[in-house]
Amino acid sequence: MGINLGLGPTRRLLEFIGNPQTELTTIHVAGTNGKGSVCAMIASVLQSAGKKVGLYTSPHLVHFNERIRVNGNSITDAEIVEFMKRTKPFSLKLQSTFFETTTAIAFDHFRRHRVEVAVIETGLGGRLDSTNVIIPNLTVMTPISLDHMEILGKDLQTISEEKSGILKENIPLVYSEQNPIVEDILLKNAKKHNAETFKIDSTKEISLNEDGTEFLYRDNKYLIPLIGNHQAQNAALAVETIRIFDQNIKTEVINKGLKTVIWPGRFQRISERLYYDVAHNEKGIECLIQTLKAIFHSRPIAGLFCLKGDKVVDLLAKQMKNQFNELYVSSDVNGLLLDAKYLSKKLNYKGVRNTSVDSVLNGINRLEAQIQKGAVGIIFGSHYIAEEVYFRN
């Protein structure tokens, strides 16, 4: 049923199943980049503290079930089928969308499994996002930048207002370092809602290697298996969130939870010097290239790039120009992404030299040939190619 910007159908569907969201303790996470990583870190720490934790994120990489988890275990096919049988006549009458239905499945699943806390990631925006039916115990905001401009708005101010729409009366807000325009809007809206605000401190002594990121935050050393300066910032946001949510969770428990977090598709090593990252907007690609250079220094970079049609190629081209020794462009096997020749032409027009290839597998083979010559390879741009990346053999 496409995308429906509005909370009415979600509320009616939830009412039909008994408003499970009203029985949940929740942490609501919005922003542009890093939402999923922050959610995964918060959930991992809470689980290390002995809590039963629900985690709702999107999109998935390979299986739909990944979106809805309890203590790391995905919802089963049987549980999804049971929900659909129970609600299908009403859903069809209501014409509820994919995301509205998925959100209802998640809240129903978390209630049935009696989770102690559910970590909820917004979908696209905030104000009109299906997840915004909850009254959370805590609101969290990752860095806001330009993305989904065709839906959320053409400039940073409009997008920030939309994302700020998850703020609730008297519910504290924890937030990352932001563009000054964004921070002004966040603080203005927080004041309007009498929401206390907590901004994370700076991370220090960040050290990256091929296995993870080490950093200092408020005089405590942390180690995460996710790689990049931006992941240190994400982890600091998770640490601050945990401290405000439950002051009884000790630093050693936080460290244990961060060390054991699993979040695929974020600078994930596929094989020797070959990585996969779902970065698909301007800021995400900027962070990705910075991370590659920080770890591999002067090694040549070979890339395989795929992109969904709703992205602004011009903004991405600025970040990609003159960064790759070899860049290959592909579409996906299901035809959900931009045609490779069309994307290649647009990038070439913007001065990003590249070669179109007929498949992700062909692109990976070419990356591996470049790696044999000493390069580092990065597959990036979309969640939609995950299955082709992971199961290419």
C-alpha positions as CSV (number, residue, x, y, z in Angstrom):
1,M,0.0,0.0,0.0
2,G,3.0,2.3,-0.4
3,I,3.9,4.9,2.2
4,N,1.3,6.7,4.3
5,L,2.5,9.8,6.2
6,G,0.1,10.0,9.2
7,L,-0.6,8.1,12.5
8,G,-4.3,7.5,12.1
9,P,-4.2,4.0,10.4
10,T,-1.4,2.8,12.8
11,R,-3.5,3.9,15.8
12,R,-6.6,2.1,14.5
13,L,-4.7,-1.1,13.8
14,L,-3.1,-1.0,17.3
15,E,-6.5,-0.3,18.9
16,F,-7.8,-3.4,17.0
17,I,-5.2,-5.6,18.7
18,G,-5.5,-4.0,22.2
19,N,-3.0,-1.1,22.1
20,P,0.1,-3.2,23.1
21,Q,2.3,-0.1,22.9
22,T,0.7,1.3,26.0
23,E,2.0,-1.6,28.0
24,L,5.7,-1.2,26.9
25,T,8.6,0.7,28.4
26,T,10.3,2.2,25.4
27,I,13.3,4.2,24.2
28,H,12.6,6.0,20.9
29,V,15.5,6.7,18.5
30,A,15.4,9.1,15.5
31,G,18.0,11.0,13.4
32,T,19.5,10.4,10.0
33,N,22.7,8.4,10.3
34,G,23.5,5.9,13.0
35,K,20.0,5.2,14.3
36,G,20.3,1.4,13.8
37,S,23.8,1.3,15.3
38,V,22.7,3.3,18.4
39,C,19.6,1.1,18.8
40,A,21.7,-2.1,18.6
41,M,24.2,-0.8,21.1
42,I,21.5,0.3,23.6
43,A,19.8,-3.1,23.3
44,S,23.1,-5.0,23.7
45,V,23.9,-3.0,26.9
46,L,20.4,-3.5,28.4
47,Q,20.7,-7.2,27.6
48,S,24.1,-7.4,29.3
49,A,22.4,-5.8,32.4
50,G,20.1,-8.8,32.5
51,K,17.0,-7.2,31.0
52,K,14.6,-8.8,28.4
53,V,14.9,-6.4,25.5
54,G,12.9,-5.8,22.3
55,L,14.6,-4.2,19.3
56,Y,12.6,-2.8,16.3
57,T,14.7,-1.5,13.4
58,S,14.5,-1.1,9.7
59,P,15.2,-1.9,7.0
60,H,16.3,-5.5,7.1
61,L,19.4,-6.9,5.3
62,V,18.3,-10.4,4.3
63,H,15.2,-11.6,6.2
64,F,12.2,-9.5,7.2
65,N,12.3,-11.1,10.6
66,E,15.5,-9.2,11.5
67,R,13.4,-6.1,12.1
68,I,11.8,-7.5,15.2
69,R,13.9,-9.1,17.9
70,V,13.8,-10.1,21.5
71,N,17.2,-10.6,23.2
72,G,18.7,-10.9,19.7
73,N,16.3,-13.6,18.5
74,S,14.3,-12.6,15.4
75,I,10.5,-13.1,15.3
76,T,9.6,-16.4,13.7
77,D,7.8,-17.0,10.5
78,A,5.0,-18.7,12.4
79,E,4.5,-15.7,14.7
80,I,4.3,-13.4,11.7
81,V,1.7,-15.7,10.0
82,E,-0.3,-15.9,13.2
83,F,-0.5,-12.1,13.4
84,M,-1.5,-11.7,9.8
85,K,-4.2,-14.3,10.1
86,R,-5.6,-12.5,13.2
87,T,-5.5,-9.0,11.6
88,K,-5.7,-9.4,7.8
89,P,-9.4,-8.7,7.3
90,F,-9.1,-5.5,9.4
91,S,-5.7,-4.5,7.8
92,L,-7.2,-4.9,4.3
93,K,-10.3,-2.8,5.2
94,L,-8.0,-0.2,6.8
95,Q,-5.5,-0.4,3.8
96,S,-2.7,-0.3,6.3
97,T,0.8,0.0,4.7
98,F,3.8,-2.3,5.0
99,F,5.5,-0.2,7.7
100,E,2.2,0.4,9.7
101,T,1.6,-3.3,9.8
102,T,5.2,-4.1,10.7
103,T,5.1,-1.6,13.5
104,A,2.0,-3.2,14.9
105,I,3.5,-6.7,14.6
106,A,6.6,-5.4,16.6
107,F,4.5,-3.9,19.5
108,D,2.3,-7.0,19.6
109,H,5.3,-9.3,19.7
110,F,7.0,-7.3,22.4
111,R,3.9,-7.5,24.6
112,R,3.5,-11.2,24.0
113,H,7.1,-11.8,25.0
114,R,6.8,-9.5,28.0
115,V,9.9,-7.5,27.3
116,E,11.1,-5.2,30.0
117,V,12.2,-2.5,27.6
118,A,11.8,-2.0,23.8
119,V,14.2,0.0,21.8
120,I,12.3,1.5,18.8
121,E,13.9,3.0,15.7
122,T,11.9,5.4,13.6
123,G,11.4,4.6,10.0
124,L,11.9,7.7,7.8
125,G,11.2,10.8,9.8
126,G,9.6,11.3,13.2
127,R,6.5,13.4,13.4
128,L,4.4,11.3,11.0
129,D,6.3,8.0,11.5
130,S,4.2,5.0,12.5
131,T,6.4,4.5,15.6
132,N,5.4,7.9,16.9
133,V,2.3,6.5,18.5
134,I,4.4,5.6,21.6
135,I,4.9,7.7,24.7
136,P,8.6,6.7,25.4
137,N,10.5,6.9,28.6
138,L,13.4,8.5,26.7
139,T,13.9,10.1,23.3
140,V,17.2,9.8,21.5
141,M,18.4,11.8,18.5
142,T,21.4,10.8,16.3
143,P,23.0,13.4,13.9
144,I,20.5,14.8,11.5
145,S,21.5,15.5,7.9
146,L,20.0,15.5,4.4
147,D,18.2,12.3,3.4
148,H,14.8,11.2,2.0
149,M,14.3,14.8,0.9
150,E,11.5,13.9,-1.4
151,I,9.4,13.0,1.7
152,L,10.9,14.9,4.7
153,G,11.7,18.3,3.1
154,K,14.3,19.9,0.8
155,D,16.4,21.6,3.5
156,L,17.9,20.8,6.9
157,Q,15.5,23.1,8.8
158,T,12.4,21.2,7.5
159,I,14.0,17.8,8.0
160,S,15.0,18.7,11.6
161,E,11.4,19.9,12.4
162,E,10.1,16.5,11.1
163,K,12.6,14.5,13.1
164,S,11.9,16.6,16.2
165,G,8.3,15.5,15.9
166,I,9.1,12.5,18.2
167,L,9.6,14.8,21.2
168,K,6.9,14.4,23.9
169,E,5.8,16.4,26.9
170,N,8.2,16.0,29.9
171,I,10.1,13.1,28.2
172,P,13.9,13.7,28.3
173,L,15.9,14.1,25.0
174,V,19.5,12.7,24.7
175,Y,21.2,13.9,21.5
176,S,24.5,13.8,19.6
177,E,26.5,16.7,18.4
178,Q,24.5,18.4,15.7
179,N,24.8,21.1,13.0
180,P,24.0,24.4,14.8
181,I,20.8,24.8,12.7
182,V,19.6,21.4,13.9
183,E,20.6,21.9,17.5
184,D,18.6,25.2,17.6
185,I,15.5,23.5,16.3
186,L,15.9,20.5,18.7
187,L,16.3,22.8,21.7
188,K,13.4,25.0,20.7
189,N,11.1,22.0,20.4
190,A,12.4,20.5,23.6
191,K,11.6,23.7,25.4
192,K,8.1,23.7,23.9
193,H,7.5,20.2,25.3
194,N,9.2,20.8,28.7
195,A,11.6,18.1,27.8
196,E,15.0,18.1,29.6
197,T,17.9,17.8,27.2
198,F,21.2,16.0,27.5
199,K,23.9,16.5,24.9
200,I,26.7,14.0,24.8
201,D,30.3,15.0,25.7
202,S,33.1,14.7,23.2
203,T,34.8,11.4,22.6
204,K,38.6,11.4,23.0
205,E,41.6,9.2,22.1
206,I,39.7,7.5,19.3
207,S,41.7,4.6,17.8
208,L,40.6,2.6,14.8
209,N,41.8,-0.7,13.4
210,E,40.4,-3.5,11.3
211,D,38.7,-5.1,14.3
212,G,37.0,-2.2,15.9
213,T,37.1,1.2,17.6
214,E,38.5,2.2,21.0
215,F,37.8,5.5,22.6
216,L,37.6,7.5,25.8
217,Y,34.3,8.9,27.0
218,R,34.0,10.7,30.3
219,D,37.2,9.1,31.6
220,N,36.2,5.6,30.8
221,K,37.7,3.5,28.0
222,Y,35.3,1.7,25.7
223,L,35.8,-0.8,22.9
224,I,33.3,-1.6,20.1
225,P,33.5,-4.0,17.2
226,L,32.0,-1.4,14.9
227,I,34.5,0.7,13.0
228,G,34.8,4.5,12.6
229,N,35.0,7.8,14.4
230,H,31.2,8.1,13.8
231,Q,30.7,4.8,15.6
232,A,32.6,6.2,18.7
233,Q,30.0,9.0,18.6
234,N,27.2,6.6,18.3
235,A,28.5,4.5,21.2
236,A,28.8,7.7,23.3
237,L,25.2,8.4,22.6
238,A,24.3,4.9,23.6
239,V,26.3,5.2,26.9
240,E,24.6,8.5,27.7
241,T,21.2,7.0,27.0
242,I,21.8,4.1,29.3
243,R,23.0,6.4,32.1
244,I,19.9,8.5,32.0
245,F,17.6,5.5,31.5
246,D,19.0,3.4,34.4
247,Q,21.7,4.8,36.6
248,N,22.1,1.4,38.3
249,I,23.8,0.0,35.2
250,K,27.5,0.0,35.9
251,T,30.3,1.0,33.5
252,E,31.7,-2.6,33.3
253,V,28.2,-3.8,32.2
254,I,28.0,-1.0,29.6
255,N,31.5,-2.0,28.3
256,K,30.5,-5.6,28.1
257,G,27.3,-4.7,26.1
258,L,29.2,-2.5,23.7
259,K,32.0,-5.1,23.1
260,T,29.4,-7.8,22.2
261,V,27.1,-5.7,19.9
262,I,26.4,-7.2,16.5
263,W,25.2,-4.9,13.7
264,P,26.0,-6.2,10.2
265,G,26.3,-4.0,7.1
266,R,28.3,-1.3,8.9
267,F,31.9,-1.3,7.6
268,Q,31.5,-5.1,7.9
269,R,34.5,-7.2,6.8
270,I,33.5,-9.7,4.1
271,S,36.9,-11.1,3.4
272,E,40.5,-9.8,3.5
273,R,40.4,-6.1,2.8
274,L,36.9,-6.3,1.4
275,Y,34.1,-4.5,3.3
276,Y,30.4,-3.8,3.0
277,D,28.6,-0.7,4.3
278,V,25.0,0.4,3.7
279,A,25.9,4.1,3.7
280,H,23.6,5.8,1.1
281,N,23.5,9.5,1.9
282,E,26.0,12.4,1.9
283,K,27.1,12.2,5.5
284,G,27.2,8.4,5.6
285,I,29.4,8.2,2.5
286,E,31.7,11.0,3.9
287,C,32.1,9.0,7.2
288,L,32.8,5.8,5.2
289,I,35.6,7.3,3.1
290,Q,37.1,8.9,6.2
291,T,37.1,5.5,7.9
292,L,38.7,3.8,4.9
293,K,41.5,6.4,4.9
294,A,42.1,6.3,8.6
295,I,42.7,2.6,8.6
296,F,44.3,1.9,5.3
297,H,46.1,5.3,4.8
298,S,47.6,5.4,1.4
299,R,46.2,2.1,0.0
300,P,44.2,2.7,-3.2
301,I,40.4,2.4,-2.8
302,A,38.3,0.3,-5.1
303,G,34.5,0.6,-4.7
304,L,31.3,-1.0,-5.9
305,F,28.3,1.4,-5.6
306,C,24.6,0.7,-5.9
307,L,21.8,3.2,-5.1
308,K,18.1,3.4,-4.6
309,G,16.3,5.8,-6.9
310,D,15.1,8.2,-4.2
311,K,18.6,9.5,-3.4
312,V,20.1,12.7,-4.6
313,V,23.1,11.7,-6.7
314,D,24.5,15.2,-6.9
315,L,25.1,15.4,-3.1
316,L,26.7,11.9,-3.1
317,A,28.9,12.7,-6.1
318,K,30.6,15.6,-4.2
319,Q,31.8,13.1,-1.5
320,M,32.9,10.4,-4.0
321,K,34.8,12.6,-6.5
322,N,38.5,11.7,-6.7
323,Q,38.2,9.2,-3.8
324,F,38.4,5.9,-5.8
325,N,41.2,4.5,-7.9
326,E,38.5,2.2,-9.4
327,L,34.7,2.6,-9.0
328,Y,32.2,0.1,-10.3
329,V,28.5,0.7,-10.5
330,S,25.8,-2.0,-10.4
331,S,22.1,-2.6,-9.9
332,D,20.6,-5.4,-7.9
333,V,19.3,-8.8,-9.1
334,N,15.7,-7.8,-8.2
335,G,15.7,-4.5,-10.1
336,L,14.9,-2.4,-7.0
337,L,17.8,0.0,-7.4
338,L,18.8,2.5,-10.1
339,D,19.8,1.0,-13.4
340,A,23.6,0.7,-13.5
341,K,24.1,2.5,-16.8
342,Y,21.9,5.3,-15.8
343,L,23.7,5.8,-12.5
344,S,27.0,5.5,-14.2
345,K,26.1,8.2,-16.6
346,K,24.9,10.6,-13.9
347,L,28.1,10.0,-11.8
348,N,30.4,10.6,-14.9
349,Y,28.5,13.8,-15.6
350,K,29.4,14.9,-12.1
351,G,33.0,14.1,-12.5
352,V,33.0,10.7,-10.7
353,R,34.9,8.4,-13.0
354,N,33.3,4.9,-12.9
355,T,32.5,1.7,-14.9
356,S,29.1,0.1,-15.0
357,V,28.9,-3.7,-14.5
358,D,26.1,-6.1,-15.1
359,S,25.8,-7.6,-11.6
360,V,26.8,-7.2,-8.0
361,L,28.8,-10.5,-8.4
362,N,30.7,-9.1,-11.4
363,G,31.5,-6.0,-9.4
364,I,32.7,-8.0,-6.4
365,N,34.9,-10.1,-8.7
366,R,36.5,-6.9,-10.0
367,L,37.0,-5.6,-6.5
368,E,38.8,-8.8,-5.6
369,A,41.1,-8.4,-8.6
370,Q,41.9,-4.9,-7.4
371,I,42.5,-6.2,-3.8
372,Q,45.0,-8.7,-5.3
373,K,46.9,-5.6,-6.6
374,G,47.0,-4.0,-3.1
375,A,43.8,-2.1,-2.9
376,V,41.1,-2.1,-0.2
377,G,37.6,-2.9,-1.5
378,I,34.3,-1.4,-0.4
379,I,30.8,-2.4,-1.4
380,F,28.4,0.4,-0.5
381,G,25.2,2.3,-1.1
382,S,22.3,0.1,-0.3
383,H,20.7,-2.5,2.1
384,Y,19.1,-4.1,-0.9
385,I,22.2,-5.9,-2.1
386,A,23.0,-7.6,1.2
387,E,21.8,-11.0,0.1
388,E,24.0,-10.9,-3.0
389,V,27.0,-9.8,-1.0
390,Y,26.6,-12.4,1.7
391,F,25.6,-15.4,-0.5
392,R,27.5,-14.7,-3.7
393,N,29.0,-18.2,-3.7
